[in-house]
Amino acid sequence: SVDDLFINAYRDPTPGFVRDFVERALAFFSHERFLRGKDGRLTRIDVPNDAKMNVFREWMTVELRTPWTVGGKTYTEGSLLATRFDDFMAGRREFTVLFTPTDSTSLVDYSWTRHRLILDTMENVVSRVTVLTPRRGAWKQEAIGGTPPMSAISTHAVDPEHSDAYFLTVEGFLEPTTLYYGTLGKGKATPIKHSPAFFDASKDDVSQSFATSKDGTRVPYFVIAPKHLKLDGGNPTLLYGYGGFEVSMQPHYSGSIGRAWLARGGVFVVANIRGGGEYGPRWHQAALKQNRHRAFEDFAAVANDLTARRITAQPHLGAMGGSNGGLLMGNMLTQYPQLWSAIVCEVPLLDMNRYTHLSAGASWIAEYGDPDNPADWSYIRTFSPYQNVRKGEKYPPVLFTTSTRDDRVGPAQARKMAAKMLGFGDDVSFYENIEGGHGGASDNQEAAFMAALAYTYLWDHVK
């Protein structure tokens, strides 16, 4: 259909299990899948459209985004199910539950080796790794330990067709990325390669706290700060967030943050607000469409908690985000201007009235709603920064950055917002890079310049 996002066809070449699949994307999180027979006929694989489905050798796994009632049982969102693929296509609906989320845990990803399945999970946004071995009934489970705390961990099979070897990638806010290699059942993985360290992390600590949002929801956030931090409300602090598309803000190593912010004594905070995937699909779905305000309330709650704990105060608190995080920044600017000393809004989505007609915006209707539908616009208008910015309001200084060649969000949104606010006489700075696409930079030199621009702007306003 001309209304589909895309059509994808691919072959699984595994000897003995060669299969052809066709996938039809109806919306950002809605897909139909088909098995292509030898005669070319397509047979629908009858799993929920919003579920993630994978076939490996004899096994089919289904990761649910919404509850699914099948075979007389109901499975919760965020669960991972397994069954034999040929049995499922023959009509059997018996599943083994491999993972069930809790209030504090969620599934991040999984990877097959030749004989086993590795699960990457999170508990309160901190990674855990579990190995499952297929058995009749409940599969055997064992944990992979020995990894650093407060880390983001991902696993990938080396050669799933022939071996149980795997790569393990580990990084943290203060630990550069380290690559491990191991074989399941043969002891712990060993480090084989380290990324270089770009700043002295020995003076800093990482901690995690929880803020209480407007509706009572506990919102986790990470604080990377100097050891023996003085709780006097005077620390230059940068709060970063995203909150959309089921993207999780896990611990990550950044030389630019380390050098430009932490090394100068600043506090860097990452807010794990709703709209992301930190607690699985439910965390994402809690801030969709008419509930988008929850993401903004969560971010504001973290800012207020930082002030209440005397980590910082408004004259020393800045905020930064890009893309969907740019929409977040636009709403921090228009809805919570009193919280910030400065805001950096990168490659932002800001005009929610026109976003479906600009660049790739039409593909995000499932996330935000359709502004051309009056019922949807009635709530979208409440979080559209371009429509909500007002002349005469006191807004914090803001820097908008974009790229002429951004074909995802497009530069028009940042241009329009900056022009409107400049016309009102607000303290607005604007920078448009000619190259770079949605990443805002086309190479490392440009990326370094854009990072230096943002952090210098913030230091000028929060110190």
Secondary structure, 3 states (H helix, E strand, C coil): CCCCCEEEEEEECCCCCCEEEEEEEEECCEEEEEEECCCCCEEECCCCCCCEEEEECCEEEEECCCCEEECCEEECCCCEEEEEHHHHHCCCCCCEEEECCCCCEEEEEEEECCCCEEEEEEECCEEEEEEEECCCCCCEEEECCCCCCCEEEEEEECCCCCCCEEEEEEEECCCCCEEEEEECCCCCCEEEEECCCCCCCCCEEEEEEEEECCCCCEEEEEEEEECCCCCCCCCCEEEECCCCCCCCCCCCCCHHHHHHCHHHCCEEEEECCCCCCCCCHHHHHCCCHHHCHHHHHHHHHHHHHHHHCCCCCHHHEEEEEECHHHHHHHHHHHHCHHHCCEEEEECCCCCCCCHHHCCCHHHHHHHHCCCCCHHHHHHHHHHCHHHHCCCCCCCCCEEEEEECCCCCCCCHHHHHHHHHHHHHCCCEEEEEECCCHHHCCCCHHHHHHHHHHHHHHHHHHHC
